[in-house]
Amino acid sequence: YSPHYTNLVSLNRHQDGYFQKTIFSLIQEEESETMSFKLKYVSLGILVLQTTSLVLTMRYSRTLKEDGPRYLASTAVVVAELMKIGACILLVYKDSSYSLRALNRVLHDEIINKPMETLKLAIPSGIYTLQNNLLYVALSNLDAATYQVTYQLKILTTALFSVSMLSKKLSIYQWLSLLILMAGVALVQWPSDSLESSPKEISASSQFIGLMSVLVACCSSGFAGVYFEKILKETKQSVWIRNIQLGFFGVIFGLMGVFVYDGERVRQHGMFQGYNKLTWTVIILQAIGGLVIAAVIKYADNILKGFATSLSIILSTLISYLWLQDFVPTSVFFFGTILVIAATFLYGYNPKPALNPSKA
């Protein structure tokens, strides 16, 4: 064969190899995008299911009439924190290539050897513990639909704390969405005569306690969330390690709450009094809530998260009316709900910058 022919064959083989690698990388990229797309919507589906199920089962468990003492919300919060710690340890174990020695080293280096970093989590942990207890109080006094819509005020508190603590700048769409959100929640809480004809009468004092619990929970959620975000940005520790630290202090603060507010009842009937399958379901749903939100933040965007929140509100409203039968919707409530849903979408809206004609 001539040298020219040999070089041509070598060039063709080189081009074939290049094209094969290019096609293989394109296939891998397409598979990665498909997997990311699936994970995005799977995580959102789980978030809708978890949020809706938690609100409805918690409300049902707090209003269900049973023989014997009712389960203590304070103990349920502690058990949920213990479950959350266990789940995060398993995730760190997975990240450590399933090595107990590596897991022990990570926990020792990141938690025990960094006491000041760990202590930073005491403040948000105490606030989260208060918030979790308040949610039980709120759902003991408010129907699931009203609670779901009103609790979206945490968007407002989170935004305000982000501006003050993180110097975050909000767009005009976000400020507008906050105004719409406040108007929508005000309409949802607007008094109506439908309460008198409700299958299960709710007193004005009970509604006030529920509303105050939600409002305090929104403020605590906003502050703790922004404080936690600030800590995450300042350090390089994984979110699972941070959740273990949060859970550790959460158990301590939770046990303090148990013995301060329910100590006498615990001594009489035990810490797990009134626990049943429904109670354990509520605890498990509450424990996995933080992990689900972490997955949504990783794989989804604000628009899809807003869609999930809106769908959860709609489902909670329908099930609260059809199944729990503790809620009678009114036209004012529906209008307020629409405003809250619209505000949720608008807050996550990120308009694309307009093209500059001079550079086109």
KAJOSUL-V440476 format. One record per residue. RES is the residue in one small letter. PSI is psi as a letter, one per 40 degrees, with the letter a starting at -180 (999 if undefined). Layout:
((RES & PSI) (RES & PSI))
This chain:
((y & i) (s & i) (p & d) (h & d) (y & d) (t & d) (n & d) (l & d) (v & d) (s & d) (l & d) (n & d) (r & d) (h & d) (q & d) (d & d) (g & d) (y & d) (f & d) (q & d) (k & d) (t & d) (i & d) (f & d) (s & d) (l & d) (i & d) (q & d) (e & d) (e & d) (e & d) (s & d) (e & d) (t & d) (m & d) (s & d) (f & d) (k & d) (l & d) (k & d) (y & d) (v & d) (s & d) (l & d) (g & d) (i & d) (l & d) (v & d) (l & d) (q & d) (t & d) (t & d) (s & d) (l & d) (v & d) (l & d) (t & d) (m & d) (r & d) (y & d) (s & d) (r & e) (t & e) (l & h) (k & h) (e & i) (d & i) (g & i) (p & i) (r & i) (y & i) (l & h) (a & d) (s & d) (t & d) (a & d) (v & d) (v & d) (v & d) (a & d) (e & d) (l & d) (m & d) (k & d) (i & d) (g & d) (a & d) (c & d) (i & d) (l & d) (l & d) (v & d) (y & d) (k & d) (d & d) (s & f) (s & f) (y & f) (s & h) (l & d) (r & d) (a & d) (l & d) (n & d) (r & d) (v & d) (l & d) (h & d) (d & d) (e & d) (i & d) (i & d) (n & e) (k & g) (p & d) (m & d) (e & d) (t & d) (l & d) (k & d) (l & e) (a & d) (i & d) (p & d) (s & d) (g & d) (i & d) (y & d) (t & d) (l & d) (q & d) (n & d) (n & d) (l & d) (l & d) (y & d) (v & d) (a & d) (l & e) (s & e) (n & e) (l & i) (d & i) (a & d) (a & d) (t & d) (y & d) (q & d) (v & d) (t & d) (y & e) (q & e) (l & e) (k & d) (i & d) (l & d) (t & d) (t & d) (a & d) (l & d) (f & d) (s & d) (v & d) (s & d) (m & d) (l & e) (s & f) (k & i) (k & h) (l & i) (s & i) (i & d) (y & d) (q & d) (w & d) (l & d) (s & d) (l & d) (l & d) (i & d) (l & d) (m & d) (a & d) (g & d) (v & d) (a & d) (l & d) (v & d) (q & e) (w & h) (p & i) (s & i) (d & e) (s & d) (l & d) (e & d) (s & e) (s & h) (p & d) (k & h) (e & h) (i & h) (s & i) (a & d) (s & d) (s & d) (q & d) (f & d) (i & d) (g & d) (l & d) (m & d) (s & d) (v & d) (l & d) (v & d) (a & d) (c & d) (c & d) (s & d) (s & d) (g & d) (f & d) (a & d) (g & d) (v & d) (y & d) (f & d) (e & d) (k & d) (i & d) (l & d) (k & d) (e & e) (t & i) (k & e) (q & i) (s & i) (v & d) (w & d) (i & d) (r & d) (n & d) (i & d) (q & d) (l & d) (g & d) (f & d) (f & d) (g & d) (v & d) (i & d) (f & d) (g & d) (l & d) (m & d) (g & d) (v & d) (f & d) (v & d) (y & d) (d & f) (g & d) (e & d) (r & d) (v & d) (r & d) (q & d) (h & e) (g & i) (m & d) (f & f) (q & h) (g & e) (y & h) (n & a) (k & d) (l & d) (t & d) (w & d) (t & d) (v & d) (i & d) (i & d) (l & d) (q & d) (a & d) (i & e) (g & d) (g & d) (l & d) (v & d) (i & d) (a & d) (a & d) (v & d) (i & d) (k & d) (y & e) (a & i) (d & i) (n & d) (i & d) (l & d) (k & d) (g & d) (f & d) (a & d) (t & d) (s & d) (l & d) (s & d) (i & d) (i & d) (l & d) (s & d) (t & d) (l & d) (i & d) (s & d) (y & d) (l & d) (w & d) (l & d) (q & f) (d & e) (f & h) (v & h) (p & i) (t & i) (s & d) (v & d) (f & d) (f & d) (f & d) (g & d) (t & d) (i & d) (l & d) (v & d) (i & d) (a & d) (a & d) (t & d) (f & d) (l & d) (y & d) (g & e) (y & h) (n & g) (p & i) (k & h) (p & h) (a & i) (l & i) (n & h) (p & d) (s & d) (k & e) (a & 999))
